[in-house]
Amino acid sequence: MADARIQGYAAAIFELARGEGVLERVENELFLVARALEGSEDLREALSDPRLPMERKQAVIDDLLAARAHRLTVAFVSFAVGLGRGEDLTAIADQFTARSAEARDRAVAEVRSAVPLDDETVDRLARALAERIGNQVEVRVVVDESVLGGLVARVGDTVIDGSVRKRLERLREAVAG
């Protein structure tokens, strides 16, 4: 039931954004909202705690988005939070991003790196991932200090872990085994 609900919300915002001609902008903004929610326990709590009044939640949304995001993005986040779906925003945004990329006949790769990546590196990654999965790829970079070094790429259910942490784990296993 929850998956159908998440898909329903993603489909609704997709159709609205496409109809208004702001699909790419809303996609980018919702992707950033999802990453912000992943990275902040306080923000997740503020938008999903049923004990907090909606006025307070709306103030948080306005502070974060109102001056920067498209009105459709702000309205959708407010709508979802108002319905008590703040905890589903990350899943809805990810589903929306996948749907939007699919409409452009592409896949989305979320690449986590300890440092920002330059455009040339992103382009090389997109080409390499496209070759590996057999489809055009849009790379979304998330700076994540927990990666330590290297990269972790996720395309759908496929995870390619080239992080230093993973290499150290393999080395430990080889030494221990």
C-alpha positions in Angstrom: 0.0 0.0 0.0 2.8 2.4 0.9 4.6 1.8 -2.4 1.4 2.5 -4.3 0.9 5.7 -2.4 4.4 6.9 -3.0 4.1 6.1 -6.7 0.8 7.9 -6.7 2.3 11.1 -5.2 5.3 10.9 -7.5 3.0 10.4 -10.6 0.9 13.4 -9.5 3.8 15.8 -9.1 5.3 14.5 -12.3 2.2 15.3 -14.3 1.9 18.7 -12.7 5.5 19.6 -13.4 5.4 18.3 -16.9 2.2 20.2 -17.6 3.7 23.4 -16.4 6.9 22.9 -18.3 9.1 22.8 -15.2 9.8 19.1 -15.0 13.6 19.4 -14.8 13.6 22.2 -12.3 11.2 20.4 -9.9 13.1 17.2 -10.4 16.3 18.9 -9.3 14.7 20.6 -6.4 13.0 17.5 -5.1 16.2 15.6 -5.4 17.9 18.2 -3.2 15.0 18.1 -0.7 15.4 14.3 -0.5 19.2 14.6 0.1 18.6 17.3 2.7 16.2 15.0 4.5 18.6 12.1 4.4 21.4 14.2 5.8 19.5 15.9 8.7 17.7 14.0 11.5 16.4 17.4 12.8 14.8 18.2 9.4 13.2 14.8 9.1 11.8 15.1 12.6 10.6 18.7 12.0 8.6 17.7 8.9 7.3 14.3 10.1 6.6 14.6 13.8 2.8 14.5 14.2 3.0 16.4 17.5 4.4 19.5 15.8 1.7 21.9 14.5 1.5 22.4 10.7 2.2 26.1 11.1 5.7 25.2 12.5 6.3 22.7 9.7 5.2 25.3 7.1 7.6 27.8 8.6 10.5 25.3 8.2 9.4 24.6 4.6 9.2 28.3 3.8 12.6 29.0 5.4 14.2 26.2 3.3 12.4 26.5 0.0 10.2 29.5 -0.5 12.8 31.9 -1.8 14.8 29.3 -3.8 12.4 26.7 -5.2 9.6 26.8 -7.8 6.2 27.4 -6.3 5.2 23.8 -7.4 8.0 22.3 -5.4 7.1 24.3 -2.3 3.4 23.5 -2.7 4.0 19.8 -3.1 6.3 19.6 -0.1 3.7 21.5 1.9 0.9 19.3 0.6 2.8 16.1 1.5 3.8 17.3 4.9 0.3 18.6 5.6 -1.1 15.1 4.9 1.3 13.5 7.3 3.6 12.2 4.6 6.8 14.0 5.6 8.5 10.7 6.3 7.7 9.6 2.7 9.2 12.7 1.0 12.6 11.1 0.2 10.9 8.0 -1.3 8.5 10.2 -3.3 11.3 12.4 -4.6 13.4 9.4 -5.6 10.4 7.9 -7.4 9.7 11.2 -9.1 13.3 11.5 -10.2 13.3 8.0 -11.6 10.0 8.6 -13.4 11.2 11.9 -14.9 14.5 10.4 -16.1 12.6 7.5 -17.6 10.4 9.9 -19.5 13.6 11.2 -21.1 14.7 7.6 -21.8 17.5 7.9 -19.2 18.5 6.4 -15.9 19.6 8.4 -12.9 22.8 7.6 -11.1 23.3 8.9 -7.6 27.0 9.3 -7.1 28.3 9.9 -3.5 31.7 11.4 -3.2 33.6 13.0 -0.3 34.3 16.0 -2.4 32.5 17.9 -5.2 33.2 16.6 -8.7 34.1 18.7 -11.6 32.1 18.6 -14.8 34.7 16.6 -16.7 34.7 13.9 -14.0 30.9 13.8 -14.0 30.8 13.4 -17.8 33.3 10.5 -17.6 31.3 8.9 -14.9 28.1 9.3 -17.0 29.7 7.6 -20.0 31.2 4.8 -18.0 27.9 4.1 -16.2 26.0 4.3 -19.5 28.3 1.7 -21.0 27.9 -0.6 -18.0 24.1 -0.4 -17.8 23.3 0.0 -21.5 21.3 3.2 -21.1 22.0 7.0 -21.0 22.7 8.1 -17.5 22.2 11.4 -15.7 24.6 11.7 -12.8 23.5 13.4 -9.6 26.4 14.0 -7.3 25.9 14.0 -3.5 28.8 15.2 -1.4 29.0 12.7 1.5 32.0 12.9 3.8 31.3 9.4 5.1 32.6 8.1 1.8 36.1 9.0 2.8 37.5 8.8 -0.7 36.5 7.3 -4.0 32.9 7.0 -5.2 29.7 5.1 -4.5 27.3 5.0 -7.5 23.7 3.8 -7.3 21.6 3.3 -10.5 18.3 1.9 -9.5 19.0 -1.3 -7.6 22.6 -1.5 -8.8 25.3 -0.2 -6.4 28.9 0.2 -7.6 31.1 0.8 -4.6 34.5 2.1 -5.4 35.0 3.9 -2.1 38.2 3.8 0.0 36.1 2.4 2.8 35.0 -0.6 0.7 38.6 -1.2 -0.5 39.8 -1.2 3.1 37.0 -3.7 4.0 38.2 -6.0 1.2 41.8 -5.7 2.4 40.8 -6.5 6.0 38.9 -9.6 4.7 41.8 -10.7 2.6 44.2 -10.4 5.5 41.8 -12.0 8.0 40.8 -14.8 5.6 
